[in-house]
């Protein structure tokens, strides 16, 4: 969506709400979400405005089927993940997906070894938020500071729970969740025949050439190396 002018804010927010509802629909219909859809919510920073839109959705057992939305000042959330510029993100989605949640339960980082999500991402893994006494933003900033040679991760698993995935745009972030969950499912199937392997020489270049990420990838010295941890 184009960046809204001040007099277009209401129209932008209405469209963003529609995008959030559409995203929820295709994630649910494709089986990307767990049966409970527990805690599913979308938060989006309105460009060029000090506004943060949050849209939450009811669980299947709720008689009230309407999503709820709030619009607050972004500056009122100084420790929000979207305030970290190195992530280059304006949207964060909290979701529980069956196979990615299994990595969360195992308290391990998820290595991205399936090409569908990898061609959209320079990051090679999604870390796990094990120190729940510390905030997401502290964990992410520490990682970014410690590993400047790694591309910023697209999300953070919640130990024993779901995941928070971020990106640019509501629909593109939801699409990324679908692809990451698909990768987690296929990688779990691969465990039956020896496990998913690292990319063969040239495979990453082929994938990133399709999305224009090859040159950007070269700015992260370890982007082409095996998943970090």
C-alpha distance (Angstrom), angle and dihedral (degrees) to the residues before:
residue distance angle dihedral
X1 . . .
X2 3.80 . .
X3 3.78 119.3 .
X4 3.80 107.3 -91.7
X5 3.78 125.7 -125.0
X6 3.82 115.3 -134.5
X7 3.81 93.1 -95.6
X8 3.80 90.0 51.2
X9 3.79 96.1 54.4
X10 3.82 95.8 101.7
X11 3.81 92.0 49.8
X12 3.81 90.9 47.8
X13 3.81 92.0 50.6
X14 3.82 91.2 49.1
X15 3.81 90.8 51.7
X16 3.80 91.4 46.4
X17 3.81 89.7 53.5
X18 3.80 90.1 51.1
X19 3.80 89.8 49.4
X20 3.82 90.4 50.8
X21 3.82 91.5 51.1
X22 3.82 91.1 47.6
X23 3.80 91.1 48.3
X24 3.79 91.6 50.8
X25 3.79 89.4 49.3
X26 3.79 97.1 53.4
X27 3.81 93.0 42.8
X28 3.79 90.6 51.9
X29 3.81 95.1 42.9
X30 3.81 93.2 50.4
X31 3.81 92.3 51.9
X32 3.79 91.1 -114.4
X33 3.81 92.0 131.2
X34 3.78 126.3 63.2
X35 3.80 116.9 -105.2
X36 3.81 92.8 -99.2
X37 3.83 94.3 49.3
X38 3.79 81.1 -148.3
X39 3.78 116.3 -164.7
X40 3.80 95.3 -11.0
X41 3.79 109.8 169.9
X42 3.78 139.9 150.6
X43 3.79 125.9 -146.0
X44 3.79 121.3 -169.3
X45 3.81 130.9 -175.8
X46 3.80 109.4 -138.2
X47 3.83 108.0 -129.4
X48 3.80 117.3 -115.1
X49 3.81 91.3 6.0
X50 3.77 134.7 89.3
X51 3.80 89.4 -122.9
X52 3.79 133.8 119.7
X53 3.80 119.1 -165.3
X54 3.80 118.1 -156.9
X55 3.81 122.2 -171.7
X56 3.81 121.2 -174.6
X57 3.79 129.8 -174.1
X58 3.81 130.9 -146.2
X59 3.82 123.9 -115.2
X60 3.83 117.2 -106.4
X61 3.80 93.2 -99.8
X62 3.79 94.1 58.0
X63 3.79 115.5 106.2
X64 3.78 88.9 -153.1
X65 3.81 102.4 77.2
X66 3.79 97.2 177.8
X67 3.82 119.3 111.3
X68 3.79 116.1 -124.9
X69 3.78 123.9 -134.1
X70 3.79 135.9 -170.1
X71 3.79 131.6 -173.3
X72 3.79 116.4 -154.6
X73 3.79 137.4 162.8
X74 3.80 111.1 -83.1
X75 3.81 89.2 -145.7
X76 3.80 87.9 64.1
X77 3.82 88.2 68.4
X78 3.83 104.0 57.8
X79 3.81 93.6 163.5
X80 3.79 96.1 49.0
X81 3.81 115.8 133.4
X82 3.81 89.9 -126.4
X83 3.81 89.1 63.8
X84 3.83 90.1 71.9
X85 3.84 104.6 94.8
X86 3.81 94.7 -162.7
X87 3.80 89.2 69.1
X88 3.82 91.1 59.9
X89 3.81 89.5 -150.7
X90 3.79 135.0 138.9
X91 3.81 98.4 176.2
X92 3.79 134.7 54.9
X93 3.80 124.9 -174.8
X94 3.78 125.7 -165.0
X95 3.79 110.2 -152.5
X96 3.78 141.6 157.7
X97 3.80 110.8 -142.2
X98 3.81 120.7 178.8
X99 3.79 103.3 -121.4
X100 3.78 100.0 30.5
X101 3.81 88.3 50.0
X102 3.80 87.7 58.0
X103 3.82 88.9 62.9
X104 3.77 88.1 49.3
X105 3.80 89.9 52.9
X106 3.79 90.7 48.5
X107 3.83 87.4 53.6
X108 3.78 91.6 -131.3
X109 3.81 131.8 126.8
X110 3.79 112.7 -105.1
X111 3.83 113.5 -119.4
X112 3.82 113.0 -146.4
X113 3.80 103.6 -132.3
X114 3.81 101.0 149.6
X115 3.79 117.4 89.1
X116 3.83 99.1 -137.8
X117 3.82 95.6 70.5
X118 3.81 94.1 27.3
X119 3.79 94.5 62.3
X120 3.81 87.6 60.1
X121 3.82 94.3 47.6
X122 3.78 138.5 54.8
X123 3.81 90.0 -164.5
X124 3.78 113.0 95.6
X125 3.80 99.0 -157.0
X126 3.80 145.3 15.3
X127 3.82 112.6 -125.4
X128 3.80 124.6 -136.3
X129 3.81 121.1 -119.4
X130 3.79 98.5 -132.5
X131 3.81 99.3 156.1
X132 3.77 97.3 68.5
X133 3.81 90.7 171.7
X134 3.82 85.2 72.0
X135 3.80 125.0 67.0
X136 3.78 125.0 -107.6
X137 3.79 91.7 -115.7
X138 3.82 92.0 53.3
X139 3.81 91.6 50.4
X140 3.79 92.9 47.3
X141 3.80 95.4 45.5
X142 3.78 91.2 48.8
X143 3.80 89.9 52.4
X144 3.80 93.2 47.0
X145 3.80 90.6 49.6
X146 3.81 93.3 46.0
X147 3.79 96.7 45.4
X148 3.82 109.5 34.4
X149 3.81 87.7 153.2
X150 3.83 90.9 63.9
X151 3.78 124.0 76.3
X152 3.83 112.3 -110.2
X153 3.81 111.8 -92.7
X154 3.82 118.8 -109.9
X155 3.77 93.3 -132.6
X156 3.76 150.3 -18.7
X157 3.78 127.6 -107.9
X158 3.79 116.7 -134.6
X159 3.79 109.3 -129.8
X160 3.82 107.6 -111.9
X161 3.78 91.8 1.5
X162 3.77 144.2 53.3
X163 3.78 132.8 -54.2
X164 3.77 142.6 -100.0
X165 3.81 111.8 -138.0
X166 3.79 123.1 -174.8
X167 3.78 136.8 -169.4
X168 3.78 144.7 130.1
X169 3.77 115.5 -59.4
X170 3.78 129.5 9.0
X171 3.80 96.8 -106.0
X172 3.82 95.9 43.1
X173 3.81 91.0 49.3
X174 3.80 91.1 50.0
X175 3.81 89.8 48.0
X176 3.79 88.6 52.8
X177 3.81 90.6 53.0
X178 3.79 90.0 53.3
X179 3.82 91.5 50.8
X180 3.82 94.4 45.4
X181 3.81 91.8 49.8
X182 3.81 89.6 47.5
X183 3.78 88.2 52.8
X184 3.80 92.0 49.4
X185 3.80 90.2 51.0
X186 3.80 94.5 48.9
X187 3.79 92.2 44.4
X188 3.82 88.9 53.6
X189 3.81 89.6 52.8
X190 3.80 89.5 49.1
X191 3.81 88.7 59.5
X192 3.82 87.3 73.9
X193 3.81 91.3 62.5
X194 3.77 101.1 39.7
X195 3.79 103.8 -63.4
X196 3.79 135.3 -85.0
X197 3.80 112.9 -59.4
X198 3.78 133.1 -145.5
X199 3.79 117.9 -91.1
X200 3.78 115.6 -81.1
X201 3.84 119.2 -120.7
X202 3.79 111.1 -66.5
X203 3.80 95.4 10.9
X204 3.80 95.2 108.7
X205 3.79 92.3 47.7
X206 3.81 89.4 52.9
X207 3.80 92.4 50.6
X208 3.79 96.3 44.2
X209 3.80 92.4 45.7
X210 3.81 86.8 64.2
X211 3.80 92.0 58.5
X212 3.81 100.3 32.5
X213 3.80 94.8 -110.5
X214 3.81 100.9 120.1
X215 3.82 97.5 94.6
X216 3.80 93.1 41.1
X217 3.79 87.8 50.6
X218 3.79 90.5 59.2
X219 3.81 88.9 64.2
X220 3.82 87.7 68.9
X221 3.82 107.3 62.3
X222 3.80 94.1 -155.3
X223 3.80 97.8 43.8
X224 3.80 91.3 101.5
X225 3.82 94.2 43.1
X226 3.84 124.7 90.2
X227 3.81 117.6 -76.4
X228 3.78 107.5 -65.8
X229 3.79 109.6 -124.5
